[in-house]
Amino acid sequence: MSDPSFDPGKKFRVTEAFPSEFFEGLTHPPLILNPGDAVIVSEEKGSATWPAFVLVMKGDGERGWVPERYLRRSGREAVALLRYDTTTLDPGRDEILTVIEPDDEGGWLWCRDASGKIGWFPINRLSAEI
């Protein structure tokens, strides 16, 4: 995809489903952080594709990937600065997603699928060619 605009309301076609093994060991339902929530940051970092993310765990054992910029860190302890919801979408190839909010730095879009479900989906698996 060559630098398309990820403006809210814009539609994109899924070019490749996201591998479910990426989510193994993560909390279901997804992790939701609110400002002030305390978390422990894993030593595990995001992949080369998504280096902006760190794996965090809340005191009750909930785990999820969160952009590091959403946290104020002190070593492995951190506090959420902003609300963050780790819900992801699981659309099939050629499904159409509508952008709600882009996270260009993180490489994901908060979007809505045709059934109305809302969640994150990676930019690198989308095409502006519908």
NORCOR-V142280 format. One line per field, one symbol per residue. psi: psi as a letter, one per 20 degrees, with the letter a starting at -180 (. if undefined). Layout:
BEGIN
psi = ???
END
This chain:
BEGIN
psi = pnlrpkqpiqqqpphpqpphihjpirporqppqqpipprppqiprrrhhmiiqqpqprhjipqrpqphiiqoqnciqrpphrpppjpqqlqrqiqpqppgpqmgghkqporprhiiqpaqqphjkqqio.
END
